[in-house]
Amino acid sequence: MRITIVLLALLLTAFNDEGSPAVPAPISYWRIAYSPNMPAWMSGTEGNWYFDFPNQNGVHYVYTAAPAVRVGQTITMHFAITGKGNFVPTEGTAPARVRLFLQQQGDTLTAREPYKRWWSIAYVELKEGDFTLSVPVSPDQWSSVFGRRGDEVPHEFNVAISQLANVGFTFGGTFAGHGVYVTGGTARFILKQYLVSQ
């Protein structure tokens, strides 16, 4: 059974990056966070959510409220990138990439809570084209803030999955969520589908 993540945008609330009180979300329920040169939300409609990459630091996190997710399911993102810009990670030497992202409720984004954010080990290097990134919700397929895989800390991984706040994707290079921008042209990211399936 495939469960497409469909949320009622008018019911969704979110804190801004400074921790201000919750406010109603706009029509898009895909939040762009910690990204100083980006809008706060993706544009478009279901099956065609999009944003344009900035020409300086950078797009970092994109997420939405999590549905019920359990170990053994699979998260799949179908997306496209259009344009001929050069993708540049803000830090590190690895190529610019996108990964799937999971965030536990109550995450304070500090080093004291390294097991409340998880990234897929699998990734897609950014370039023009159509892509699918599909990752099982299995401890060995996800990495925490300091790079420990879920199968090294299975209890912490399972707690995070049972208490998810957000799901989405992040951009970076050596560091999964530290951001990507474009030089020498323009590029657009188009989210076609993000789903959780059996």
CORRALIN-V512281 format. One record per run of one state. SS is the DSSP state (a for helix, b for strand, c for the rest). FROM is the first residue (numbers start at 1). LEN is the number of residues. If there is no record, write none. Layout:
[[SS	FROM	LEN] [SS	FROM	LEN]]
//
This chain:
[[c	1	1] [b	2	3] [c	5	4] [a	9	3] [c	12	1] [b	13	2] [c	15	8] [b	23	2] [c	25	6] [b	31	3] [c	34	7] [b	41	1] [c	42	1] [b	43	3] [c	46	2] [b	48	5] [c	53	6] [b	59	1] [c	60	1] [b	61	5] [c	66	8] [b	74	10] [c	84	2] [b	86	4] [c	90	7] [b	97	8] [c	105	6] [a	111	3] [c	114	3] [b	117	4] [c	121	3] [b	124	2] [c	126	3] [b	129	8] [c	137	2] [a	139	3] [b	142	2] [c	144	5] [b	149	1] [c	150	4] [a	154	9] [c	163	1] [b	164	9] [c	173	7] [b	180	4] [c	184	3] [b	187	11] [c	198	1]]
//
